[in-house]
């Protein structure tokens, strides 16, 4: 299915080389102050930079609003948002149309859709569709702003090179200015050198993104099958190239003792908090009031220029393939605002479910 959310429902549409990609946001309260610039600035953060990691594909990604917004306020109607696909080149895909690209969804899409799916540029399975996630996330963030919820994500690892821990304020300032969305300048430089090397070799590299949401009220979550971390994981795994999700201490918790993993509880300024946050702000599928901390593992970009073994489905014989075209040597930096967007969409939906957001905002 192409929709997510119960009360704040987002439906994504479009394909990589089709006319456009976009989203329909249904359930947004009427009267929310929202401008085209609010959405455009988030989409601009997703555009490729000028570094070694970036693709040569250059889209204007000018956001169009078709419904649901009038004179700077939401109307309560579904909000339809899109960006046009303009910088399209199908020639490289036509050469290899019959050859399955390793690491891509070519084979599974062939089985699922009988050869009718648009495979150009990955089609519906392309990272291009995340532009729609970011547009929807921009709307969700405006709602969360009214609740004092702030979200920031940053690159914490690329190709095994790990960044030092960073505060939320550092992430908001330093990571935002860094070409790799990393708050650690030294680590970012090393990451950039690594990416340049693998690009030269016709290869790619992956990494890890950490997302943090502060100001999240306690009590968000609907156990047991609509728990907060479960829905967050579902949303984050919808991002192409994400192969793993962990919260708080994550898999490291498996190597801890209970005395190490449990977060001591105390009171600060009349509020119940924990002195550590190994739980990542979620206990029993419900937000605890501590920062929600999640990390996602992003696989290396599947499209690489190096020769790989595959199969020609028309001839049904073994073949070799080199994926030409314009591809990111590392998708991690561009996925950072997408992680923020998907966190915002889910948190907004749960805030609406909890009755924290009025149906009409003034």
N, C-alpha and C positions, 0 to 999 in steps of 0.2 A: 504494500500500500504506500501511497505517497503523501499521507497526512500524519501528523503527530499532534497530540494534545487533546484534552477533553473540553475545557472551557475556552482556553486560548489555543485555537486550532490552526495549524499551519499546513497548507497544501502546497507542495513544490511541483513545478512543471517545467518542461523544456529539456532540450538536449544540447550537447556541446556544439554541434554544427548546424542546429536548427535555427529558426528565425530569432529566437530569444530564450532566455531562462527567467523564471520569475516565481512568485509566491502569492498565494491568497491567504490573508490573515483574517480569520473569522473569530469573533468573540471579543475584540478589542472594545473597551468601554467608549461610549460617546463622550465628546468634550475634551479628550486628551490633547494637550498642546503638542503638536507634531508638525515639523516642516520637512520639505524635501531635502534640505541641507542636513537635517538630523540623520536621514537615511543615507544620503550620498557620502557623508564623511566616513561612515562605517564601511561602505562598499569600497571607497578609495583605499582604505587600509589593507584590503585584500588584494589589491593590484600588485603585479610583480614589480620588484625593485630593479635596480641596475647592477646588482652584484652577481657573483658566480652562480648563485642558486637559481636565478630567474629564467623564465621562459622568454623566448623572443616574441611570442604572441602578445600583441598589444591591443586590448579592447578599451574603448572609451568608458564603458560601463556607466553610461549616463542613465540614472534611475528615472523611470516614468511611473507615475501614479495614475491608474485608470479609474479607481473608485475608492470611496471610503474616507476621503480627505477633502475638506473645503475650508478655505480661508484660515489655514493653520490649526484646524481642529478636526479630530476624527468625528465622523458622522454616526458611527454605530453600525454602519453597513460593512460588509466584507471589504478589506483593503487589498486591492490588486496592485502588485508591484512587479516591474520587469526591467531587464536590461537587454538591449539588442546584441546579437552576435554579429559582428561586422568584419573582424579580421580572421576570415576563415580560409583555409587552404586544404582542399580535399585530396590533392594530387598524391601526397605521400601515403595516404590510406588506400587509395585505389590500387597502388602497386602491390599491396600485401593483403588485399581483402580476403583472400582464401586461406591465409595463414594465421593460425591462432597465436596471438601475442602472449608469451609467458608472463604471468603475474597479473594479467588483465581478466576481465569477465567475459572474454570472447566466447569461450567454450560453454560456460554456464548459460550465457545469454542465448547461444545457439540452441541449446537443449530446451530452454524455457520458452523461447519465442519463435522457434522454428525457422530462424533465418530472416525474420521480418524486422528485427530490432535495428535501429540506426547505429551502426558501429563506428561511424566517423568520429574521430577524436575521443572515442570511448562512449559516445552517445549519452544515454541516461546514467551511465556509470562513471562519467568523467568528473573530475574535481571542479569542472566549470559550473556544475549545478549548485555548488556551495555559495555562489553569489546570491541565490535565492534564500539560503539559510541566513546569510548576513543581513539581507534586507528585512527579513522577519525579526531577526534578533534586535535590529535597531528599534523597532516598534516596542518590543518587549522591554528593552532597556529603559525607554522613556517611562513606562509604567512602573518599573522597579525603582526608578529614581524617586518617585513619589513616596516610596516606602523606605528610602534610605539604603537601598541595596546597591552595592557597587561590585563590578566584576572586572578582573584583569587576568590575562594569561601571558605566558612568556615561554621562550625556548629554554629548556633546562639541559638538553643533551642533543648532540648531533654526531652520529658516527662514533659513539663511544666517548666523545669529549664532553665532559660534564661541567656545567656552570656552578658557581658557588651559590649558596642559598641567598635569597633576596627578600627584602621586606615588601609589603604590598605597595608602599609609596615608591620604592625603587622600581618596581615593575611598571607602575603607572608612568613614571618619568623616563628612566633609562631605557627600558625595553622598547618603549614606544618610538624612541629616536634611533634605535639600533637597526641596521639593515636586516639582521637575522632575528630580530625581536628577542634579543638576549640582554638581560640586565647586567651581565658580567662582560665588560669590554675585552678583557684578556682572552676569555674563553671564546668570545665571538670572533676574535681575530683568528684564533686557531681553527675554529669551525669553518671560517671562510676559506682558509688555505686548504683545508681538507676537501671542501666542496669543489674548489677550482681544480684540484688534482683528479678527483673522480670524474668530473665533467670532461677533462682532457682525455681521460682513458675511455670515454664513451660509457661511463657507468653512472650510478646514482647512490644516494645515501639517505638514511632515515634518521629518526630521532624521537625525542620525548617533549611533550608540551605539558606544562602545569597550568591549571586554571584555578583561580581563587575567587570566591564570592564572600564579601564581608557585609555585615548588617542584615544577614538572613535571619528572620525571626524564628524562634523555636516553634515546633509544632507542624511544620510543613511535611506532608507525606501521608499516604493512604495505604497502610499495610493491609494484607500481606503482598498482594500482587500489583499494587500501584505504589510501591515504596519510592521514596525520593531518589535514592541512589540507583535503583533499578531503572527508573525512567530517564535519569541522567545518562546512565550507561547506554541505554537504547538510542538516545539522541546522538550521543558522541560516536557510537559505532556506525551511525548512518553517514558519517563523514568518510568519503572514499579515502582509502589508505590507512585508516585507523584500525589497528589489529588488537589493541589491548586497552583496558581501562582499569584504574585502581584508585581507591579513595584513602586519604590519610596515609598511614604507614603502608597500606596496600600489601603486596606480597612479602614485604619485610616483616610483617606481623607474624608470618608463619615461622620466622626464626627467632621470635621473642618469647620471653616468659610472660605469663599473665601479669606479673608485677611490673613488667616493663611496658607492656602494651596498654594496660588500663590507664585512663586519664584521670588523675586525682581531681576531685571536685571541691570547689571552694566558693566563697562569696566575695565579690568585688563591687563596691559602690551599690550594694543592695541587690546585686544580680548574681544568679548562680552561673558559674563558668567552670571550665576545667583548666588546669595549669599547663597541660600539654594537649595536643590535638591529633593523637594517633588515629582517632575515629574519623577524622576528616569532616567533622561537623555534622555527622549523621549517625544516629544510634537507633536500631530497630526499624530502619527505613524512614525515620522521622528526623528532621533537622533539630539540632540541639541548641542552636543559637551561636555556636562557635563558627568560625569561617568554614565554608564548604571548600574542601581542597580535593582536587581530582587531577590525575595525570593520565595522559593518553600516549600510547606507543604508535608512532607513525612509521609505516614501512617505507623502504626506499621507493622512489618513483619507478613504476613498472616499465615505462617506455625508456629504453636505453639503446644507444647506437651500437654497442658491442654485439657481435653475432651470438645468437642463441639457437638451441635446438627446438623444433616445433613440428607441427603437422599441417600439411596442405589438405583442407577438408574437401576440396573438389576432386583432387586426385587420390585422396585417402592414402597418402604416403608421407614418409618422413621428409622434413625440409629444414632449411636454415632460414633465419630471419634477422634482419637489422631494422630496427624501428627508427626510421628517419623522422624529420619534423621538428617541431618546436616544443621542447619539454623542459620542465624544471629539473635541475640536477638534484635538488632537495626541495621537497614540498613543505617542509616543516614551517618556515617563516610565514608563508601565506596561509597556513592552516590555523595560526594563532588567533586571528579575529574570528575565525569560524568556530573554534572551541568556545570563545566568549559568547558568540551568538547562540549556540545551542544550549549553553548553560542558562542564558537569559530566557530563552523560549520556555524551557522546562520550569525554571523558578517562577516565571510569570504565571504559567498555567497553574502551578500549585498554590500560588498566592491567591489567585482567583477562586480556586476550589475551597480555600480556607476562609473565604469571605473577607479578605483584607483589602480588596479593591472594589470601590463602588461601581455600579453599572453606568453611572453618569458622573463624569469628573468636571469640576468647575474651578 
